């Protein structure tokens, strides 16, 4: 399913910030194909799968981080989300 924000469909490649939609789009487009068919249910957040748990924890870390300036979102996608 496509994730949307107020501006329309979200694409992680042009994201200006780490958001739920941009993170979900990144993970769904970069995870191994096998994993797309085996996503256990969410354990800690109200979501569809553990993918949602992963995004929630990554966003909490991103927002709690004292890094200034924050790294570009593409760095966070590659190193914080997986």
C-alpha positions as CSV (number, residue, x, y, z in Angstrom):
1,X,0.0,0.0,0.0
2,X,1.2,3.5,-0.8
3,X,1.7,5.8,2.1
4,X,0.6,9.4,1.7
5,X,1.1,12.6,3.5
6,X,-0.6,16.0,2.9
7,X,1.5,16.5,-0.3
8,X,0.6,13.1,-1.8
9,X,2.5,9.8,-2.3
10,X,5.8,9.6,-0.3
11,X,9.0,8.4,-1.9
12,X,11.9,7.7,0.4
13,X,14.4,8.8,-2.3
14,X,13.2,12.4,-2.2
15,X,12.3,12.5,1.6
16,X,13.4,15.6,3.5
17,X,12.9,13.9,6.9
18,X,12.5,10.5,8.5
19,X,8.8,10.0,8.7
20,X,6.5,7.0,9.1
21,X,5.6,7.0,5.4
22,X,9.2,7.6,4.1
23,X,10.5,4.8,6.4
24,X,7.8,2.4,5.4
25,X,8.5,3.0,1.7
26,X,12.2,2.6,2.2
27,X,11.8,-0.7,4.0
28,X,9.3,-2.2,1.6
29,X,11.5,-1.3,-1.3
30,X,14.8,-2.5,0.1
31,X,14.0,-5.6,2.2
32,X,14.7,-9.1,0.9
33,X,11.7,-10.4,-1.1
34,X,11.3,-13.4,1.2
35,X,10.8,-11.1,4.2
36,X,7.9,-9.4,2.4
37,X,5.9,-12.7,2.7
38,X,6.9,-13.4,6.3
39,X,6.1,-10.3,8.5
40,X,5.0,-11.4,12.0
41,X,2.3,-9.3,13.7
42,X,3.2,-6.1,15.5
43,X,4.2,-6.8,19.1
44,X,4.5,-3.3,20.6
45,X,2.5,-0.8,18.5
46,X,-0.9,-0.9,16.8
47,X,0.2,-1.9,13.4
48,X,0.1,-4.5,10.7
49,X,3.4,-6.2,11.3
50,X,6.7,-6.1,13.1
51,X,7.8,-3.7,10.3
52,X,5.6,-1.1,12.1
53,X,7.4,-1.8,15.4
54,X,10.8,-1.3,13.7
55,X,9.6,2.0,12.2
56,X,8.2,3.2,15.6
57,X,11.5,2.5,17.4
58,X,13.6,4.1,14.7
59,X,11.4,7.2,14.8
60,X,11.7,7.4,18.6
61,X,15.5,7.2,18.4
62,X,15.6,9.8,15.6
63,X,13.5,12.3,17.6
64,X,15.3,11.6,20.9
65,X,18.7,12.0,19.3
66,X,20.7,15.1,20.3
67,X,22.5,15.1,17.0
68,X,22.7,18.6,15.5
69,X,22.6,18.9,12.7
70,X,20.7,15.7,12.1
71,X,22.2,13.4,9.4
72,X,20.4,13.4,6.0
73,X,17.3,11.1,6.0
74,X,19.0,8.8,3.5
75,X,21.7,8.0,6.1
76,X,19.1,7.2,8.7
77,X,17.2,5.0,6.2
78,X,20.4,2.9,5.6
79,X,21.7,2.8,9.2
80,X,18.9,3.4,11.6
81,X,15.9,1.5,10.1
82,X,17.2,-1.9,9.2
